[in-house]
Amino acid sequence: MKILIVGAGIAGLSTARALALKGLECDVIERRQEPPTEGAGIFLLGNASRALGDLGLLDETRSLAYPIATQRILSSSGAVLNHVRTDDVWKNCGPCLALSRQSLVDVLQKSLDPGAVRYGLEVTSIASRADRRIVRFSDGREEKYDLVIGAAGVNSLLRNMAFGADEAREVGISCWRLVVPNNGEIVGWTAMLGKGRTLLGIPISKSETYIYADCGTDEFGDGSLATLKRLFCDFRGPLGAVVAALDPETRIHRAKLQEVPAKRWIKDGLILIGDAGHASSPSMAQGAGMAIEDAIVLAEMLSRPGQIEEALQRFHDARIERIAWVQKKSQDRDKLRNSSRALRNAVLRLFGNALYRKTYAPLTRALLPPSSGSRTSEAER
Ligand SMILES: Cc1cc2nc3c(=O)[nH]c(=O)nc-3n(C[C@H](O)[C@H](O)[C@H](O)COP(=O)(O)OP(=O)(O)OC[C@H]3O[C@@H](n4cnc5c(N)ncnc54)[C@H](O)[C@@H]3O)c2cc1C
């Protein structure tokens, strides 16, 4: 079976690794000229680390990550609205970890053979002839594949090429992401909620803390440092102080949050995975987890006897409910954190822990029934 993966982000690299573990080869192409050399942080909940374990990469990831034992939500004035111990939900699934995005991509990249990813290459057209995909690349070459896996992120051109529509839509929230020195004052995952604004801090190592801030896109304007400081000037506590003290040299990543509706993104030997097929706002911190899970389930289905189209259908059937759940819950969380202060604070104080458990417990379940070949976590055995 000749397979092409388009995009060497978290989904594409994980899929290449998962296929290799099943003895399946693939070509991987990436539009960037070289692997990324910087990025902000990423938070991985227990299902994401379990999936990294399935790829044989949990120990290495853990050695580069900061363990997150608690998730706290505070009001902008610093009052505690909710405090969860991550173990209460994730203990039997996997550890909750925070690390630099760069470190995660490095772990995935290094798990592949050197030269496995061809950088600086894009797909310029794709056509179906008989049961093969004829792919033309930006260097003028043309090759035939049995399967093309689109893992090119939320703004995937492949989605437009194959499905004729760009279904990425803005969710009306824009964000800043940056890394600051860890001064020891932000313990665990700590979010502060203001009116239509969220500020989050997560230690990603002993020396660094990842900061995420968001607001309505209408308020974001040019996303300058001055805007960031102005919008969060009334936030108290360690997070407010961090924003107030930011210096103009700090490297800041800016983004408008987008989502892609989860549906059957399969056509003529082409499938979309990761953000290309189901990007969500990051409020569930599940984008990477869903991308790595996609990789494991897709490789498992492709390794079974049968036609490719059957494998893709089995993949869709195994994934759609879980992905739709994450998307729905991300939307619900965005709605709640941007609802009236009184309602939001009361809900979080009274039902915060129950909501956390209800939202995440379904994701602790096994990816596939045990008989179907997926690894079961140590604790489940
Ligand atoms: C602000 C923000 C915060 C987030 N925080 C978290 C978090 O804490 N935890 C979490 O789990 N998730 C988080 N996510 C989500 C997570 O980052 C994504 O779900 C994840 O990166 C998706 O991986 P991907 O490989 O599908 O896409 P991407 O990471 O976007 O990778 C796509 C790759 O394809 C390449 N590419 C694009 N077009 C082409 C082309 N035409 N040809 C070849 N290559 C191409 C790109 O260069 C890129 O390398 C966050 C997202 C955002 C926006």
The ligand as an SDF file (V2000), in Angstrom:
LIG
                    3D

 53 58  0  0  0  0  0  0  0  0999 V2000
   -4.2190   28.8590   20.5290 C   0  0  0  0  0  0  0  0  0  0  0  0
   -4.2100   27.3610   20.4940 C   0  0  0  0  0  0  0  0  0  0  0  0
   -3.8660   26.6710   21.6560 C   0  0  0  0  0  0  0  0  0  0  0  0
   -3.8920   25.2700   21.6420 C   0  0  0  0  0  0  0  0  0  0  0  0
   -3.5770   24.6100   22.7780 N   0  0  0  0  0  0  0  0  0  0  0  0
   -3.6520   23.2680   22.7980 C   0  0  0  0  0  0  0  0  0  0  0  0
   -3.3400   22.5480   23.9790 C   0  0  0  0  0  0  0  0  0  0  0  0
   -2.9590   23.1180   25.0180 O   0  0  0  0  0  0  0  0  0  0  0  0
   -3.4590   21.1910   23.9420 N   0  0  0  0  0  0  0  0  0  0  0  0
   -3.8440   20.5230   22.8160 C   0  0  0  0  0  0  0  0  0  0  0  0
   -3.9360   19.2970   22.8310 O   0  0  0  0  0  0  0  0  0  0  0  0
   -4.1250   21.1890   21.6820 N   0  0  0  0  0  0  0  0  0  0  0  0
   -4.0430   22.5280   21.6520 C   0  0  0  0  0  0  0  0  0  0  0  0
   -4.3180   23.2040   20.5040 N   0  0  0  0  0  0  0  0  0  0  0  0
   -4.7070   22.4410   19.3100 C   0  0  0  0  0  0  0  0  0  0  0  0
   -3.5000   21.8010   18.6480 C   0  0  0  0  0  0  0  0  0  0  0  0
   -2.4710   22.7440   18.4810 O   0  0  0  0  0  0  0  0  0  0  0  0
   -3.9120   21.2680   17.2820 C   0  0  0  0  0  0  0  0  0  0  0  0
   -5.0780   20.5110   17.4130 O   0  0  0  0  0  0  0  0  0  0  0  0
   -2.8170   20.4080   16.6910 C   0  0  0  0  0  0  0  0  0  0  0  0
   -1.6440   21.1610   16.4820 O   0  0  0  0  0  0  0  0  0  0  0  0
   -3.3020   19.8340   15.3630 C   0  0  0  0  0  0  0  0  0  0  0  0
   -2.2470   19.2060   14.7170 O   0  0  0  0  0  0  0  0  0  0  0  0
   -2.3060   19.0040   13.1620 P   0  0  0  0  0  0  0  0  0  0  0  0
   -1.0930   18.2110   12.8170 O   0  0  0  0  0  0  0  0  0  0  0  0
   -3.6360   18.5090   12.7590 O   0  0  0  0  0  0  0  0  0  0  0  0
   -2.1890   20.4570   12.5380 O   0  0  0  0  0  0  0  0  0  0  0  0
   -0.9550   21.4550   12.5600 P   0  0  0  0  0  0  0  0  0  0  0  0
   -0.2600   21.3880   13.8550 O   0  0  0  0  0  0  0  0  0  0  0  0
   -1.4890   22.7750   12.1160 O   0  0  0  0  0  0  0  0  0  0  0  0
    0.0430   20.8850   11.4520 O   0  0  0  0  0  0  0  0  0  0  0  0
   -0.2610   20.9600   10.0950 C   0  0  0  0  0  0  0  0  0  0  0  0
    1.0440   20.9030    9.3360 C   0  0  0  0  0  0  0  0  0  0  0  0
    0.7630   20.8430    7.9340 O   0  0  0  0  0  0  0  0  0  0  0  0
    1.6120   21.7510    7.2510 C   0  0  0  0  0  0  0  0  0  0  0  0
    0.9360   22.1320    6.0000 N   0  0  0  0  0  0  0  0  0  0  0  0
   -0.0820   23.0220    5.8570 C   0  0  0  0  0  0  0  0  0  0  0  0
   -0.4490   23.0890    4.5800 N   0  0  0  0  0  0  0  0  0  0  0  0
    0.3460   22.2210    3.8890 C   0  0  0  0  0  0  0  0  0  0  0  0
    0.4330   21.8480    2.5230 C   0  0  0  0  0  0  0  0  0  0  0  0
   -0.3700   22.3850    1.6200 N   0  0  0  0  0  0  0  0  0  0  0  0
    1.3590   20.9480    2.1740 N   0  0  0  0  0  0  0  0  0  0  0  0
    2.1980   20.3960    3.0870 C   0  0  0  0  0  0  0  0  0  0  0  0
    2.1470   20.7220    4.4140 N   0  0  0  0  0  0  0  0  0  0  0  0
    1.2370   21.6090    4.7980 C   0  0  0  0  0  0  0  0  0  0  0  0
    1.8040   22.8950    8.2180 C   0  0  0  0  0  0  0  0  0  0  0  0
    2.9770   23.6270    7.9050 O   0  0  0  0  0  0  0  0  0  0  0  0
    1.8990   22.1540    9.5380 C   0  0  0  0  0  0  0  0  0  0  0  0
    3.2290   21.7590    9.8220 O   0  0  0  0  0  0  0  0  0  0  0  0
   -4.2740   24.5760   20.4660 C   0  0  0  0  0  0  0  0  0  0  0  0
   -4.5960   25.2850   19.3160 C   0  0  0  0  0  0  0  0  0  0  0  0
   -4.5690   26.6600   19.3230 C   0  0  0  0  0  0  0  0  0  0  0  0
   -4.9430   27.4040   18.0710 C   0  0  0  0  0  0  0  0  0  0  0  0
  1  2  1  0
  2  3  1  0
  2 52  2  0
  3  4  2  0
  4  5  1  0
  4 50  1  0
  5  6  2  0
  6  7  1  0
  6 13  1  0
  7  8  2  0
  7  9  1  0
  9 10  1  0
 10 11  2  0
 10 12  1  0
 12 13  2  0
 13 14  1  0
 14 15  1  0
 14 50  1  0
 15 16  1  0
 16 17  1  0
 16 18  1  0
 18 19  1  0
 18 20  1  0
 20 21  1  0
 20 22  1  0
 22 23  1  0
 23 24  1  0
 24 25  2  0
 24 26  1  0
 24 27  1  0
 27 28  1  0
 28 29  2  0
 28 30  1  0
 28 31  1  0
 31 32  1  0
 32 33  1  0
 33 34  1  0
 33 48  1  0
 34 35  1  0
 35 36  1  0
 35 46  1  0
 36 37  1  0
 36 45  1  0
 37 38  2  0
 38 39  1  0
 39 40  1  0
 39 45  2  0
 40 41  1  0
 40 42  2  0
 42 43  1  0
 43 44  2  0
 44 45  1  0
 46 47  1  0
 46 48  1  0
 48 49  1  0
 50 51  2  0
 51 52  1  0
 52 53  1  0
M  END
$$$$
